[in-house]
Amino acid sequence: MYFVGIDISKFKHDCAIVDEFGDVITPSWSFQNDREGFSLLKELLDALDGEKKIGLEATGHYGQNLKLFLENNDFSFMEFNPLLINRFVHSKSLRKTKTDSIDALMIAQYLMTVEYKPYPPSFYTFEKLKSLTRFRDSLIRQRSRQLVELTNILDKVFPEFKPFFKGRFSATALYILSHYASPEKISNMNSKSYEPLRRLSRGRFSMVDFVELKTLARNTVGSTSDYLLQEMEITIDIYNQLQSKVEEIELQIHDCVLALAPPILTIPGIGAASAAVILSEFGDLSKFNNPSKLLSFAGMEPGYFQSGTSESTGKMVKHGSSHLRYAMMNCAQTVINNEPTFAAYYAKKRAEGKEHRVALTHVAKKLLRVIYTLQTKELSYNPDLVR
């Protein structure tokens, strides 16, 4: 049996091979992140007469092409959290020496010490979801930045505008800024201008509001300048483009999740977008032995300290994916709002004196245990079975 450790980097990868006795068969060597380099790796692996176990560090998108190459050539592989490899390296030596070749050998040696759980053949679907959900998050952050820019411009042009809409850029507010922009044009709006606003707001933007906004525009202390109006127009245009792209990505995510038909969707309050983040960040949940491993992977377990006769627990360790923790906390809130069993559990924790955020964390942990059971046993959610 051979243990193959591969250290991933952007332009090249390092590989080391040891046998079941820990003897180094192939010292660390580098191969390029291209077709020729991958072919050299395949030749080396094919030359090994016996079972091969391959270990990689989880290094984002840098290793995706290599993983696809290994899968297409019928090689299984296992991926590790870099933090675990780092701790293993420190346990082997007190020297502060780090090179890619050393890391490759350490990965191979660490692979010998753990149960081999190869990546599922369908990992590409999870990688696609992870890429889409993270790209969506990036677009949303950029979209939010445009609203900050728009606020800064309005502070100069029409400072009374945003407070009038209770500090929010509703669809009605954005429509007005897109079509009228300057306070002068807003103050000159007529009854024909009101009808589209009424339809867009579904009647919530009343005629009284319409008249009041015109009055504010007429008496604003803001200063209208051509360059500021141009900045506003460009900012709103960028915002609309980003909004359109977010909707495109969300449609792809929705279709991808529905094609998987995961049991997690049967939990009230969890939609396709949240399910996509959870599934893509965890990957195949069957690779975890128990729900506690999920909590650890998500960084949602509390720290534990013990020395002599004293012991204590600390705050959430927050290792792992921040996208995953954010999604779990959001799901916990929506599940509380939609599912009585979890709402009762939240109320119980609050009655015990826990603050909202702490109680919500307990709900998220309980929800994660339920998700693990549903996904690994392929069950639909049944509130009567939740304890």
Steps between C-alpha positions, in 0.01 A plus 500: 500500500624844411414836653529796265512853638452794263554861609291733282615842383405735217753418228644167610434215742737292716459125544655249742432126539556270799413133542302333777816475714566873475799464269533774240447350155513825306653812656309820446505615140317779318279481196340788315134585516449412134430200276864393482537513878179304554617237251827457694298451818283235332808313378638496854173380654451233232850366571408430864407133528238491774223698667548876496356755742534864401473794740464871415465819700180699449641808327202658330483504121871435440454124522176463308656411164724242665206345684302474177802341330533240778128422487497466121791253523332290771724606788330559835625773732433645844508869588621641835450824687837686482473568875522126572810464281656803667448351845639165385814673365553678834461171687783346296759770557569813703685658210326784318570370152230500236541409135265351243710183482483453879125562495450234229687243711307601813169455314604150395600412856183652646295298251639184666355600838135560403211300359503536124179665380533581132314785339171389340495472119231770492726759663482720189134581576598622847792697357263663253261595780783634715630713214153633418404577861828675573481696176145601591626619838769706326244661269272581793789668682574709191130584468490613863803717436309685227225582749761645734632711213146608414441603861816712495386677185148562635651653816618780272219518244183424697580409866130481595426224244626186674356585847164552328516136387596392854864449409431237233539498125170340409403423140290819505791711623737362236240556228467867597876552502538321166231700321515841669836515687520871588287663772371746239360221280352324802327819613348539150350150485129501405205266542612290203831445680318364803321209331817291429611558859165383634514181291862429588436540872166315479324799650735544796640824356193718547407834347576659836855358482528622141408857594726497807801380295444776245493754783827366643661520157383859454648604835812282511828638632689280254708641216444361152808478281536335162790282611302373801199414285731318260651302789150412619394381155810280462466359852136403447587347163774286657261399778236390248755299303620326814141430604434341160809279529409396854162383373670303220731324745215431742306332220796270428537420870129427529506261202812324627357445848165377368686250280666359814165494686670499844293407808612826662240680289223326694589706809260797526689826459792366294495601135715413201753781556573402861501129418751566221747669737469227765533211255783654301708597802462160670508292182403137552373481859554124511874564536432623856463233769257697713338844534775615736745481210269733306504750785878485509528540122272804510692651793182509708625297794608680820864506602593270788778565751621262768806521721541314827173520691358795306302479179282736303336553165560807288337677209429350159838414344397633153737280302396395151267674258351834603247458214378181666463653848319802359258273310436283806423798721266647238328163459460471876306828503273408208435152640399655833251715311353206308533187716334472847742236633803722447308807618427320827867401533605862448246618761636240743855630462382858544312398815827357632643853486696474178525806276344495154825430314600220738155340482508529120835320497345212697222482242756496216683208665176307546407575140837370382444170681160467334651578159763232551236238578279595206783509247684186607182290543312665212198582713241775471457735793256383766460733803370210711842334480698808604617484861 
